[in-house]
Amino acid sequence: MFSEFLNIIIKSIKLDKSFYQNNKNFGEASIYYAIIIILLTSLISMVPGSTLSQYMNTVFGITNIKGPSLRSILFMSFFVWLIKAAYLYFIGVVIFASKSTKCSFKKLLTVLAYANAPFIFYIFIFDVKLMYFTFIPYIWYCVSLIVGINQVLKYNNYIKSIIITLAPQMLFILWILSQISNVHDGTLS
């Protein structure tokens, strides 16, 4: 069982397309593996968070800032997981479905959790000098999610899965840029 779990993580990290095509990876135990991956990556994400908090405490001398509790981290990671899966299901299956798209919500939950496997590398960000490397697992996660969505939703090319996967990030970046341009104009609201 543990070897199967490691196999899931390794194949997800290797961006193996055949991994998402194999229905064995989406069987009865898949949702439990998905929950374990979400739990594991949310716990590991505390490592760079605590590193940044310690750095801010030493640089600015603010000692009474506490990070989020373990309960809130776990709750938010499960909540965000469900929201992302609902978004992917609605956009990918309901609105932009291809002719051969037949995917359940559970399968998208599982794909999304499997794509979180690169976040395991956050464990190596234990020093503030390594904080810039947090973008590498995040980009890896995005690519893994694009590959998984493309295979599970049976799209013919990667364009649709790239747009579906990266649209929220692009909208957020555009919003930030619009806020920055409003600051330069002096009309921040």
C-alpha positions as CSV (number, residue, x, y, z in Angstrom):
1,M,0.0,0.0,0.0
2,F,2.8,2.4,0.8
3,S,4.6,1.5,-2.3
4,E,1.5,2.2,-4.3
5,F,1.3,5.6,-2.6
6,L,4.9,6.4,-3.4
7,N,4.3,5.3,-7.0
8,I,1.5,7.8,-7.3
9,I,3.6,10.6,-6.0
10,I,6.6,9.7,-8.2
11,K,4.5,9.4,-11.3
12,S,2.8,12.6,-10.6
13,I,6.1,14.4,-10.1
14,K,7.5,12.9,-13.3
15,L,4.5,14.3,-15.2
16,D,3.6,10.8,-16.5
17,K,0.7,11.2,-18.9
18,S,-0.1,7.4,-18.8
19,F,-0.5,7.7,-15.0
20,Y,-3.7,9.8,-15.5
21,Q,-5.0,7.5,-18.2
22,N,-4.9,4.4,-16.0
23,N,-8.2,3.9,-14.4
24,K,-6.6,1.8,-11.6
25,N,-5.2,5.1,-10.2
26,F,-8.8,6.4,-9.8
27,G,-10.3,3.4,-8.0
28,E,-11.7,3.0,-4.5
29,A,-8.5,3.9,-2.6
30,S,-7.7,6.9,-4.8
31,I,-9.7,9.4,-2.7
32,Y,-7.9,8.2,0.4
33,Y,-4.5,8.7,-1.3
34,A,-5.7,12.1,-2.5
35,I,-6.7,13.1,1.1
36,I,-3.3,11.9,2.4
37,I,-1.5,14.0,-0.3
38,I,-3.5,17.1,0.6
39,L,-2.8,16.5,4.3
40,L,0.9,15.9,3.7
41,T,1.4,18.9,1.4
42,S,-0.5,21.2,3.7
43,L,1.6,20.1,6.7
44,I,4.8,20.5,4.6
45,S,3.8,24.0,3.5
46,M,4.2,25.0,7.1
47,V,8.0,24.7,6.7
48,P,8.5,27.8,4.4
49,G,5.8,29.6,6.3
50,S,7.5,29.3,9.6
51,T,10.8,30.1,8.0
52,L,9.4,33.4,6.7
53,S,7.8,34.1,10.0
54,Q,11.0,33.6,11.9
55,Y,12.9,35.8,9.4
56,M,10.3,38.6,9.7
57,N,10.5,38.3,13.5
58,T,14.3,38.7,13.5
59,V,14.5,41.5,10.9
60,F,11.7,43.6,12.2
61,G,11.8,42.6,15.8
62,I,8.1,41.8,16.0
63,T,7.8,38.8,18.3
64,N,4.1,38.5,19.0
65,I,3.1,37.5,15.4
66,K,1.8,34.0,15.4
67,G,1.2,32.0,12.3
68,P,-2.0,30.2,11.5
69,S,-3.0,27.3,13.7
70,L,-2.7,23.7,12.4
71,R,-6.5,23.4,12.4
72,S,-6.9,26.5,10.2
73,I,-4.2,25.3,7.8
74,L,-5.8,21.9,7.4
75,F,-9.3,23.3,7.1
76,M,-8.3,25.9,4.5
77,S,-6.3,23.4,2.4
78,F,-9.4,21.1,2.2
79,F,-11.6,24.0,1.5
80,V,-9.4,25.3,-1.3
81,W,-9.1,21.8,-2.7
82,L,-12.9,21.5,-2.9
83,I,-13.3,25.0,-4.4
84,K,-10.6,24.3,-7.1
85,A,-12.2,21.0,-7.9
86,A,-15.6,22.6,-8.3
87,Y,-14.1,25.3,-10.5
88,L,-12.4,22.7,-12.7
89,Y,-15.5,20.6,-12.9
90,F,-17.7,23.5,-13.8
91,I,-15.4,25.0,-16.4
92,G,-13.8,21.8,-17.7
93,V,-16.7,19.4,-17.7
94,V,-19.8,21.6,-17.9
95,I,-18.7,24.6,-20.0
96,F,-15.7,23.6,-22.1
97,A,-16.2,19.9,-22.4
98,S,-15.0,18.1,-25.5
99,K,-17.0,15.4,-27.2
100,S,-15.3,12.6,-25.3
101,T,-15.2,14.3,-21.8
102,K,-16.8,12.0,-19.2
103,C,-15.4,12.9,-15.8
104,S,-16.8,12.7,-12.3
105,F,-16.2,15.2,-9.5
106,K,-14.4,12.6,-7.5
107,K,-11.9,12.0,-10.4
108,L,-11.2,15.7,-10.6
109,L,-10.7,15.9,-6.8
110,T,-8.2,13.1,-7.2
111,V,-6.4,14.6,-10.1
112,L,-6.1,17.9,-8.3
113,A,-4.7,16.2,-5.2
114,Y,-2.2,14.1,-7.3
115,A,-1.1,17.4,-8.9
116,N,-0.2,18.7,-5.4
117,A,2.7,16.2,-5.2
118,P,5.4,18.6,-6.2
119,F,4.6,20.7,-3.0
120,I,6.4,18.0,-1.1
121,F,9.6,19.7,-2.1
122,Y,8.7,22.6,0.2
123,I,10.3,20.6,2.9
124,F,13.7,21.8,1.6
125,I,12.9,25.4,2.1
126,F,14.1,25.7,5.7
127,D,16.2,28.9,5.2
128,V,15.0,32.3,4.2
129,K,17.7,32.3,1.4
130,L,15.8,29.4,-0.2
131,M,12.5,31.2,-0.1
132,Y,12.6,32.2,-3.7
133,F,12.6,28.5,-4.6
134,T,8.9,28.2,-3.5
135,F,8.0,29.2,-7.1
136,I,9.6,26.0,-8.5
137,P,7.2,23.5,-6.8
138,Y,4.3,25.9,-7.7
139,I,5.1,26.0,-11.4
140,W,5.7,22.2,-11.2
141,Y,2.2,21.9,-9.6
142,C,0.7,24.0,-12.4
143,V,2.3,21.8,-15.1
144,S,1.3,18.6,-13.4
145,L,-2.3,19.9,-13.1
146,I,-2.3,20.9,-16.8
147,V,-1.1,17.4,-17.8
148,G,-3.7,15.7,-15.5
149,I,-6.6,17.9,-16.7
150,N,-5.6,17.3,-20.3
151,Q,-5.6,13.5,-19.9
152,V,-8.7,13.2,-17.6
153,L,-10.9,15.5,-19.6
154,K,-9.6,14.0,-22.9
155,Y,-8.7,17.3,-24.6
156,N,-7.0,17.1,-28.0
157,N,-4.3,19.7,-27.2
158,Y,-2.9,21.5,-24.2
159,I,-4.3,24.9,-25.0
160,K,-7.7,24.3,-23.4
161,S,-6.2,22.8,-20.3
162,I,-3.7,25.6,-19.9
163,I,-6.4,28.2,-20.2
164,I,-8.7,26.4,-17.7
165,T,-5.9,25.8,-15.2
166,L,-4.1,29.2,-15.4
167,A,-7.2,31.5,-15.8
168,P,-7.6,32.2,-12.1
169,Q,-3.9,33.1,-11.7
170,M,-3.9,35.3,-14.8
171,L,-7.0,37.1,-13.6
172,F,-5.4,37.7,-10.2
173,I,-2.2,39.1,-11.8
174,L,-4.3,41.4,-14.0
175,W,-6.2,42.6,-11.0
176,I,-2.9,43.3,-9.2
177,L,-1.5,45.2,-12.2
178,S,-4.7,47.2,-12.4
179,Q,-4.4,48.1,-8.7
180,I,-0.7,49.1,-9.2
181,S,-1.7,51.3,-12.1
182,N,-4.4,52.9,-10.0
183,V,-1.8,53.7,-7.3
184,H,0.4,55.5,-9.9
185,D,-2.6,57.5,-11.0
186,G,-3.4,58.4,-7.5
187,T,-6.9,56.9,-7.6
188,L,-6.6,53.9,-5.2
189,S,-10.1,53.0,-4.0
